[in-house]
Amino acid sequence: MGAQESLPGDGSAPEMHHYYSKFMRECPSGQLSLHEFKKLLGLQGLDPQGDLYIKRVFDIFDLNQDGFIDFLEFIAAINLVIRGKIDQKLKWYFKLYDADGNGCIDKKELLSIFTAIQAINGHTNMSAEEFTSMIFQKIDVNNDGELTLEEFINGVERDEDLMELITKSFDLSNVLKVIQSGRRHSI
């Protein structure tokens, strides 16, 4: 298992360099606003759901909450997406779902982010409602209608199918590719 860590030949370094030069070209000031972030990723003119999702992603990447993503925040984000360990990614997904930032995800939050992702990814074999019910059924241990970070991570890590579903549906590099390839309009 340990050999998998981060091999120099895993294609990430050129990718990092690519993002670095793209970042500096698009954003010489080193401070990326939400508008510039969308431009950098080719995400102008999204539907409201897609917009909402990108705004959440931006807010999470903006670690110091100053309304800008600086280069270090940008690289930390790209690094997480490309090389992050699964529990780091799960923490990140949790933040993404926890729209009001109260440390718990409720059904409404999960439903709204999954709907936004479906709007971007297009195809899926279950509705946002079915997805939300299934997640809560499987991992809301105390049945209080809310998921804590611990419940979320333990629940997903315990269930291989769920892990695969979450990883596939929310894989940011995949979502970004879909968004960039312009498939978001052909839902």
C-alpha positions in Angstrom: 0.0 0.0 0.0 2.7 2.5 1.0 4.3 2.5 -2.5 1.2 4.3 -3.7 1.9 7.5 -1.7 3.0 10.1 -4.3 5.3 8.8 -7.0 7.1 11.5 -8.9 5.9 10.0 -12.2 2.2 10.2 -11.3 1.5 13.0 -13.8 0.8 15.5 -11.0 3.9 17.7 -11.3 3.2 18.8 -14.9 -0.4 19.2 -14.0 0.6 21.5 -11.0 2.9 23.5 -13.4 0.0 23.8 -15.8 -2.3 25.2 -13.1 0.5 27.5 -11.8 1.1 29.1 -15.2 -2.6 29.3 -15.9 -3.2 30.9 -12.5 -0.4 33.5 -13.1 -1.6 34.2 -16.6 -5.2 34.7 -15.6 -4.4 36.3 -12.3 -1.2 38.3 -12.2 -2.2 40.0 -9.0 -2.2 36.6 -7.3 -5.7 37.2 -5.9 -8.4 35.3 -7.6 -12.0 36.6 -7.2 -15.1 34.4 -7.7 -15.5 36.0 -11.1 -11.9 35.3 -12.1 -12.2 31.8 -10.6 -15.1 31.0 -12.9 -13.2 32.5 -15.9 -10.1 30.5 -15.1 -12.1 27.3 -15.1 -14.3 28.3 -18.1 -17.4 28.4 -16.0 -19.2 31.6 -17.0 -22.9 31.4 -17.8 -23.8 28.5 -15.5 -27.4 27.8 -14.5 -28.3 28.9 -10.9 -27.6 25.4 -9.5 -24.2 25.2 -11.1 -23.4 28.7 -9.9 -24.4 27.8 -6.4 -22.1 24.8 -6.4 -19.1 26.8 -7.8 -19.7 29.5 -5.2 -19.6 26.9 -2.4 -16.4 25.4 -3.9 -14.8 28.9 -4.0 -15.8 29.6 -0.4 -14.2 26.4 0.8 -11.0 27.0 -1.2 -10.9 30.5 0.2 -9.4 29.3 3.5 -9.0 32.7 5.1 -12.4 33.9 3.9 -11.1 37.1 2.5 -13.2 36.8 -0.7 -10.1 35.9 -2.8 -8.2 32.7 -3.5 -4.5 33.3 -3.4 -2.0 31.0 -5.1 -1.3 29.0 -1.9 -5.0 28.4 -1.4 -5.3 27.5 -5.0 -2.5 25.0 -4.9 -3.8 23.5 -1.7 -7.1 23.0 -3.4 -5.7 21.5 -6.6 -3.4 19.2 -4.5 -6.4 18.0 -2.5 -8.3 17.3 -5.7 -5.4 15.5 -7.4 -3.6 13.8 -4.6 -5.7 14.1 -1.4 -6.1 11.0 0.8 -9.6 9.8 1.1 -10.3 11.1 4.6 -9.1 14.6 3.5 -11.5 14.4 0.6 -14.3 13.3 2.8 -13.7 16.2 5.2 -13.7 18.5 2.2 -17.0 17.0 0.8 -18.5 17.5 4.3 -17.6 21.2 4.2 -19.1 21.4 0.8 -22.4 20.0 2.0 -22.6 21.8 5.3 -23.9 25.0 3.7 -24.7 26.9 6.9 -21.4 25.8 8.5 -23.0 24.5 11.7 -20.9 21.3 11.7 -23.8 19.1 10.6 -25.3 18.2 7.3 -29.1 18.0 7.2 -31.2 16.5 4.4 -31.9 19.8 2.8 -28.2 20.7 2.5 -27.3 17.3 1.0 -30.2 17.5 -1.4 -29.4 21.0 -2.6 -25.7 20.2 -3.3 -26.5 16.9 -4.9 -29.0 18.6 -7.1 -26.4 21.1 -8.2 -23.9 18.4 -8.9 -26.5 16.5 -10.9 -27.2 19.6 -12.9 -23.5 19.7 -13.8 -22.8 16.0 -14.2 -26.0 15.4 -16.0 -26.4 11.6 -15.9 -27.0 9.6 -12.7 -29.0 6.5 -11.9 -30.9 7.9 -9.0 -32.7 11.1 -8.2 -31.3 13.6 -5.7 -34.1 12.6 -3.3 -33.3 8.9 -3.5 -29.6 9.7 -3.0 -30.2 11.8 0.0 -32.6 9.3 1.6 -30.1 6.4 1.0 -27.2 8.3 2.6 -29.2 9.2 5.7 -30.6 5.6 5.9 -27.1 4.2 5.8 -25.1 6.6 7.9 -27.3 8.6 10.2 -26.5 6.3 13.1 -28.6 8.1 15.8 -31.5 8.9 13.3 -31.6 12.6 14.3 -31.8 13.7 10.6 -28.3 15.3 10.8 -24.9 14.0 10.0 -21.9 15.0 12.0 -18.4 14.9 10.4 -17.7 11.8 12.4 -20.9 10.0 11.3 -20.3 11.0 7.7 -16.6 9.9 7.5 -17.2 6.6 9.4 -20.4 5.9 7.5 -18.8 6.4 4.1 -15.6 4.6 5.0 -17.5 1.6 6.3 -19.6 1.2 3.1 -17.7 0.5 -0.1 -20.6 1.1 -2.4 -21.3 4.5 -0.8 -17.6 5.4 -0.9 -17.6 4.7 -4.6 -20.8 6.6 -5.3 -19.6 9.6 -3.3 -16.2 9.6 -4.8 -17.6 9.3 -8.4 -20.4 11.8 -8.0 -18.3 14.4 -6.2 -14.9 13.9 -7.6 -14.0 17.5 -8.2 -11.6 16.8 -11.1 -14.4 14.9 -12.8 -16.9 17.7 -12.1 -14.5 20.3 -13.4 -13.8 18.3 -16.6 -17.5 18.0 -17.2 -18.0 21.7 -16.6 -15.0 22.6 -18.9 -16.1 20.3 -21.7 -19.3 22.2 -21.8 -21.5 19.2 -21.3 -23.4 21.1 -18.6 -25.8 22.5 -21.2 -26.9 19.1 -22.6 -28.7 17.8 -19.6 
